[in-house]
């Protein structure tokens, strides 16, 4: 007998364990898009998705609402139900907080390209004003740079090295990083996510 996730209770909930439930195997693993309580993605890059096991557990714990489901089901010894493809948090997570100053977020802000030559391969940190000149490790003084440009610039300022910066480094807010993340969609997107994402690309079924 088929049951919906929202109807799980009692002994049935005890079966919501990764080792006791099985789902069809696919390259994508049937992930669910996770939305904030305002129905916007928690993150674009990396995209806020959870594996189906975590989603089932979150539904069981009443932390999320199921917005959309796949045609596929998970099965335990006594039940089966459809896998969620989109869920929304019941408690809103504040997105206005300042982004953490991390290597990943700096690269995301800079579009994963060298800010001197535009190269999109291997990247390093570069102090615009070198530390030997009093430069600090801050949003406003760090840019992504490819190893050759970083080596060429050395301990000089961009002006001294005749290497102008493509985009002046600034401290981004959370929404600016979200916007930057939209430029890097993952390899797999399900069509049930379309109403909640803003990439102008063809979606996979």
Buried (B, 14 or more C-beta within 10 A) or exposed (E): EEBEBEEBEEEBEEBBEEEEBEBEEEEBBBBBBBBBEEEBBBBBBEBBBBBBBBBBBBBBEEEBBBBBBBEEBBBBEEBEBBBBBBBBBEEEEEBEEEBEEEEEBBBBBBBBBBBBBEBEEEBBEBBBBBEEEEBEEEBEBBBBBBBEBBEBBEEBBBEEBEBEBBEEBEEBBBEBBBEBBBEBBEEBBBEBBEEBBEBEEEBEE
